Amino acid sequence: MRWQRFDRSTVLRTTSLAILIAGLAAAIVIYANAGPAPDYPLGSDPEDSKVYLRQLELYGGKANVLGVELRQWFDGLWHGRSLAFTVAVLAALVAAGFRLAAIPLPPLDESGAAGGGLPGRDGGSPEADTRR
């Protein structure tokens, strides 16, 4: 068997595919094993009552109510079936980041800059400089 070295782009593309497959597989396992959300032992969530929301608004204003709702939504992303969707989205984002890093950059010119320098200054075209 003959071993060969792969270039950076091939390694990053392969890594992104492995991350995507592993993340989606983990999301499927989490989704299949996640049970329904447990009921509250007292019958209802005390944070959903109008009295609780009124006290939140009284002490901290509308921003406090919005902040508590945002925190509850964010906490809900890490439990049950919504965790499976969170894992799938995070795996897709990380895989897309690796895929983006695999895109080769354009080659440098002889002057060492990709853009060729500023027009009319050290390496640019003198025709573009009209101030002379």
Number of C-alpha atoms within 10 A of each C-alpha: 3 3 5 6 7 9 9 13 16 14 14 20 19 16 16 24 17 14 19 21 16 14 21 20 15 16 22 17 12 19 16 12 12 15 11 9 9 7 9 9 7 7 7 10 10 12 13 9 10 10 11 13 16 13 12 18 15 12 10 12 12 13 11 15 19 14 12 14 13 12 11 12 11 11 10 13 15 14 16 18 20 16 17 25 18 15 20 20 16 15 22 19 15 15 23 17 13 20 18 14 15 19 13 9 8 8 9 11 10 9 11 10 11 12 11 15 14 12 14 15 11 11 13 14 13 12 9 11 12 8 5 6
